[in-house]
Amino acid sequence: MKDQIAIAILGAGLGTRLKSKLAKVLHSVAGRTLIEHAVRTAREVSEGNLIVIVGHQAEAVIDALKDLPQQGLRFVRQEQQLGTGHALQCARRQLQTAGPHLLVFHGDTPLITSETLRRFIASHLGSGAAASVMTAEMEDPTGYGRILRAPDGSVASIVEQKSATPDQRRIREINTGIYCFETHQLLAELDRIPRDPISGEYYLTDVIGLLTHGGKKVLPYRMADASEVIGINNRAELAEVDALLRGRKARALMLAGVTILRPETVMIDLGVEVGPDTVLEPGVTLAGETRVGENCRIGSFSVITDSELEDNVTVKQSCVIGESKIANGASIGPFAHLRPGSDIGPGAKIGNFVEVKKTRVGRGTKASHLTYLGDAVIGNDVNIGAGTIIVNYDGEKKHTTVIENNAFVGSGTRLIAPVRVGENAFIAAGSTITEEVPPDSLSIARARQTNKPGWVTARKRKAGKKSPEEKNKTQGKVLEPALGDRKKKPAKKQEAAKQIE
C-alpha cells in the first residue's frame, strides 16, 4: 500500500472563523498543532511521498514540522487561497511524480485515525474506481455537502449545502472532504474545474462531477465513526476536539495499567508516556514529550512539561516541573518548582517551596524548605537547610556553585557564586559564604551579635520623645496589663450584685 499511495494534505487556509491572527493549522489540540497531527497520521499510512500544501503563514507552518522526519516530505505553496481544487492545481508538478494513487485530506481533522485511512485506501485500491469519497452519516448534516447516489450505489455527485434543494438537505450522508484518486485521472481533470461565479474559487468536489459525467466510476466509502471527521472552524470546536483527543489518551493509559483517579480532570498530551502502576491524582497536567516511569505518584494540580521521571518518583501537590530529570525514588514538593536543566538524583528530596534551576542534585540530598538552588552542582547526601539561597547572578553573568558530598548547609545560608563547599564541610546557620569552604571544615560567616540595653529609650529621649512609662507618670496613671484588667472585671460585677441584694 505504501508504495502505491501518495498523500496530499491541504493546509493553506486562514481559518477566519477562528478569529485569530494565527493560521488555522497552527492552532493546537492535545499538545500538537493541527498540521502536526495531520502529518503524523499520514506518516503512519505512507512513509514517503507526502505533499503538504501551505499558504497563509507558510514559513511558520513549515517550521512547525521541522522536528518531524523530513524524508519524502515536500511543501507546495498556494500563494492565493482560491479553493481546494486550486490547491491541487498548485501541486501539479509534484503530483506528476507522485504514486499511482493519491489520498487527499484536510489539515484540520486531527481525530482521523491511520486505521480509518488505511481501510479507506484498501477499499479504493481494490475497487478499480477512478476516485473514492469518504462519507459519513450525520444526525445533523447542516453545513456539509450531501452525497447524491446513483441507482447502483456509486456517487452521482456532491451538492453543497447552499445549492441543495429541500429534499437534498434531508440527506444525512455527507462528504467528509477526504478522497482517493487515481492520480492520472485527477490530473486529467484538474484544469477543467470551473471557477465558482460567486466565490471565485475552484472546488475539488467539482472533480467528482467531472469524473462521473465522463463515465468514470466514483465510489463512496462510508466510515464507521463520523466523529473522526469533525473539522475545526471555531474556538468551541477546537476545545471539543481537544477534549476528545485527551479522553482517548487517558483511556489508552488506563488500559495500559495507569491509575487516573479523575480522568475527566487531567490534561495529558499525546506525546506523553506513563508506566504501569503510576497514579495520577485529579487536575494533573502532563505536557509535551514527558516520560513518567512505573509506580510513580503525581499529586493534584502538578504541571509537568517535557521532563523525564524514572520509576518510584513521588511528585506531591501543586508542583511545576519543566525540562527536568528526576531519578528513581526521588520526592518532589509540595509546591516545588523545577525549572529547565534540573537533574534530581536517586532518593533526593526537593521539598515545599523549593526552586531548582539548572542544577544537578546528588543521591539522597535533601532541600526540604524555602530554598533556591540555581546553577549548581550538589553532591550526594547533602543537607540544605531552610531558607538557603544560592546567589548565582551578579547582574551580568550566572556563576556556578559546587557543594561536595555529605556537606551540611545550615538554615538561612547565602552562597555567593562562584563558590565551592568541600566534602563533609559544615556551614553554620545564617552564614554568607563568599570564599571556598575546605573539606571537613566548619564555616561561620556572620556578624557577632551585640545587645545594647536602653538604646531605644536613649534614642527617643534624644529626639525629644517620652517613653510610655514617662507618659503615664505625667498623667498620674499607671498602665496595667490588659490581661489583669480582664481578670478584675468579673470581681467588680460580683460586688455590684451584692449591693443590689
Secondary structure, DSSP 4 states (H G I P E B T S, - for coil): -TTTEEEEEEE----GGG--SS-GGGSEETTEEHHHHHHHHHHHH-SS-EEEEE-TTHHHHHHTTTTS--TTEEEEE-SS---HHHHHHHTHHHHHTS-SEEEEEETT-TT--HHHHHHHHHHHHHHT-SEEEEEEE-SS-TTSPEEEEPTTSSEEEEE-GGG--HHHHT--EEEEEEEEEEHHHHHHHHTTPPBPTTT--B-THHHHHHHHHTT--EEEEE-S-GGGG----SHHHHHHHHHHHHHHHHHHHHHTT-EESSGGG-EE-TT-EE-TT-EE-TT-EEETT-EE-TT-EE-TT-EEES-EE-TT-EE-TT-EEES-EE-TT-EE-SS-EE-TT-EEPTT-EEEEEEEEEEEEE-TT-EEEEEEEEEEEEE-TT-EE-TT-EEE-B-SS-B--EEE-TT-EE-TT-EEESSEEE-TT-EE-TT-EE-S-B-TT-EE--SPPP---TTHHHHHHHHTT---HHHHHHHTT-----HHHHHHHHHHHHHHHHHHH-
